[in-house]
Amino acid sequence: MAGTIALTAAMIASVFLYQRQEVQSIAFYGDNMQSEKTQAFMQFLAKYGKMYGTKSDLNSRFEIFSSTYDKI
């Protein structure tokens, strides 16, 4: 499972680096990377093969996921 999360994170990072955008500005990326919610989101991305083209879209999807996660 950890390998899948690492692979997904690497894929996300490569998309943003390719687009020459700052990866550090992703809301859930960085010091908070070990939170339960962040790990659940990364697992969701990996499990369903989700990839988003912009960091804005990724952040938006994380906010939706986060809200639903809190409700559950």
C-alpha positions as CSV (number, residue, x, y, z in Angstrom):
1,M,0.0,0.0,0.0
2,A,2.8,2.4,0.9
3,G,4.3,1.8,-2.6
4,T,1.1,2.7,-4.2
5,I,0.8,5.9,-2.3
6,A,4.4,6.8,-3.1
7,L,3.8,6.1,-6.8
8,T,0.7,8.2,-6.9
9,A,2.5,11.1,-5.1
10,A,5.3,10.8,-7.6
11,M,2.9,10.9,-10.5
12,I,1.2,14.0,-9.1
13,A,4.5,15.7,-8.6
14,S,5.7,14.9,-12.1
15,V,2.5,16.4,-13.6
16,F,3.1,19.6,-11.7
17,L,6.8,19.7,-12.4
18,Y,6.1,19.2,-16.1
19,Q,3.7,22.1,-16.0
20,R,6.4,24.1,-14.2
21,Q,4.1,24.8,-11.3
22,E,5.2,24.8,-7.6
23,V,4.3,21.5,-6.0
24,Q,4.7,22.9,-2.5
25,S,1.6,25.0,-2.9
26,I,-0.7,22.0,-3.0
27,A,-2.9,22.3,0.1
28,F,-2.5,18.8,1.3
29,Y,1.2,18.3,0.3
30,G,4.0,18.9,2.7
31,D,4.2,18.8,6.5
32,N,0.6,17.4,6.7
33,M,1.4,14.5,4.3
34,Q,1.1,12.0,7.2
35,S,-2.5,12.9,8.2
36,E,-5.1,10.2,8.1
37,K,-7.2,12.2,5.7
38,T,-4.3,12.9,3.3
39,Q,-3.4,9.2,3.2
40,A,-7.0,8.3,2.5
41,F,-7.1,10.8,-0.4
42,M,-3.8,9.4,-1.8
43,Q,-5.2,5.9,-1.5
44,F,-8.4,7.0,-3.3
45,L,-6.3,8.6,-6.1
46,A,-4.3,5.4,-6.5
47,K,-7.3,3.0,-6.2
48,Y,-9.4,4.7,-8.9
49,G,-6.5,5.9,-11.1
50,K,-7.5,9.6,-10.6
51,M,-5.2,12.2,-12.0
52,Y,-5.9,15.9,-12.3
53,G,-4.3,18.3,-14.8
54,T,-4.0,21.4,-12.5
55,K,-3.1,21.9,-8.9
56,S,-6.3,24.0,-8.6
57,D,-8.4,21.1,-9.7
58,L,-6.5,18.7,-7.4
59,N,-7.0,21.1,-4.5
60,S,-10.7,21.4,-5.3
61,R,-11.1,17.6,-5.5
62,F,-9.2,17.3,-2.1
63,E,-11.6,19.8,-0.5
64,I,-14.6,17.8,-1.8
65,F,-13.0,14.5,-0.6
66,S,-12.1,16.2,2.8
67,S,-15.7,17.4,3.3
68,T,-17.1,13.9,2.5
69,Y,-14.5,12.2,4.7
70,D,-15.5,14.5,7.6
71,K,-19.2,13.6,7.2
72,I,-18.4,9.9,7.2
